[in-house]
Amino acid sequence: MNRLFLIGPMGSGKTTVGRHLAERLGLSFLDLDQEIERRCGVDVSVIFEIEGEAGFRQRESAALDDVSRRDGILLATGGGSILSEANRRMLRERGLVVWLKTSVEQQIRRLARDQRRPLLQTPDRRQRLEGLARQRDPLYQACAHLVVQSANISPVRMAARAEREIRAHLDAVE
């Protein structure tokens, strides 16, 4: 396994679980949003504020095209990176795509104190998260080679579980 891409909604554990999983698999960890921030020199929220979501998505696609070519990585994508058909195709063709599937209830609990995410700047977070799930879940499903159901367990245990499921998937396809 040379490239592993984690997809899923905000709060699914792509970054937190991804760091532990990368270590377990001997891969370098990258977070796409952090890569975009590094390139731009500002937070994602500032990019959204200045360029809007469309401007951010262009930057996201360019960064994804670059980093998804690197070998030996586990990449935690942004929750909306799968909105672009070109991005979904890029991910599927360049590595193993794992959807960390989670419920809106888990997202609400995990994101309760999060004030940084532009898409959560709304009076009704539940309504926003439910709307995003309706829109994006079919895209995550279409893009993923493997679905790993997120659970209310520690990130370390979740990474161990994801590793087992990934290894079983790879054994099955060989």
N, C-alpha and C positions, 0 to 999 in steps of 0.2 A: 504494500500500500504506500503509494508515493504522495498522493494528494487526497485529503479528506476535507469536505466542505460541509459545515453545519448550517442548516437553514431552519427557520422557525420564527415565530413571533417574538416580540420583545418580552423579556421575562421568562423565556423558555430554558435559559441556561446556556445559550450558545457560548458566551464568553466565560462564565464561571466554570461550568462543567468542561468546556472546551480546553481550558488551561490544564486541568487535571488529566483529561483524556489525551492531550498532546504528549504530556510527560509519560503517560503509560505506554503510548505507542511509539515513543522515540521520534516524534515530529516536532518541528518548530511551530509555535503558536503565533497566529496573526489574527487581528480583529480588523475587519474591513472599515468600520467607522473610525477606529483609531488611526488607521492608515490614511484615510481621507483627511482627518484632522492634522496629522503630521505633514501631509503635503500642502495643505492650505494655511496652516499656522493658526487656525481658529477652530472653535468647537462646532460640531454639527449644527447645533441650535443657531449659531450665527450665520452659517451658510444658508439654512432654511429662511432665516429672517431677511437676509440680503438678496438671495437668488431664488427663493421659493423652493417648493418641493421639486419642480421640474429641473432647476439648476443643480440641486443636490443630486438628483437621479442621474444626470449626465456625468457628474464627477464620480459618482458611485460606479457607473458602468465602466468608465475609463480605468479606475483603480482596480476593479474586479478583473478586467481584461489583463492587466499587468500582473497582479499578484497570483492569479489562478494559473499562471504558467510556471510558477516556481515549484521546484521539486522539494519533497520532504516537509510539507506543511500541513497543518490543520488550520483551516480558515473559518473563523466565525463571521458569517455574512450579516448584513443588516436585515432586519425583518422584512423590508420592502424590496430587497435586491431581486426577488423573484418576479416582480411586477413586469419586468421586461422579458419578452420572449427570447431575445438574443442572450440575455444573462442566464436564463434557464438552460438554454442550449449549451452555452459556454460551460456552465457548471457540470452538466451531465456528461459532456464530451471529455472534460479534462480531469475528472476525478470521481471519487465515490461521494455521493450526495446523501447526507443523513438528515432527516427531518426530526428535530426534537419537538415532538408534538406535546402540547400542553393545553389545559383548559383555561377558559377565561377566568374561572375562580382562582386558579393558581396564579395567573398573571396579576390579578387584582391584589392578592396577598404579597407577591414578590415585588410589585412596583408601587406599593402603598406610599413610600417616602420619596420616590423618584420625582425630581423636579426638572430634570435636564432634557427629557425627550420631547421634542416639538409636537409630536402627534398626541401626547398625553395632556397638552395644555388645553383642557376642555373641562367644563363643569361636570359632565357625566362620563367618567372614565369607562364605566361598564358598557354604556351604549357605544362608545368609540371602539373599545376592544371587541365587542360583539360584531360590529360592522366590519372591522378589519378582518376578523376571523371568517366571516361569510365571504368576503372578497378574496382573501388570500389562501385559505385552507385548500381549495381545489388546485391552486397553483403550486403550493408546497407538495401536495400529493403527486401532481404530474411531474414534478422535477425530481423527487426523491427516488433513490435506488432502494433506500431502507428507511423505515419509520421506527423510531425509538420513542416509546411513550414516556414522557417525563413523570416523575413520581415525587411525592413529598418525602424525599430522603436527602441526606447530605450530598453536596456536590461531589465529594470523593466517592461515595457509594454509587451515585448516579453515573459517574465516569466509568467505574468498574463494570456496571451493568451495561452501559453503552459499548464498552470494549468487547464484552462477551458477545453481544448481539452482532457487532460488526464482524468479529472473527468468525462467528457461525455463518453469517451471510457470505463472507468471502470464501469459506470452505465449501459452501453449497454451490457457488457459481464456478468453482474451479473444476 
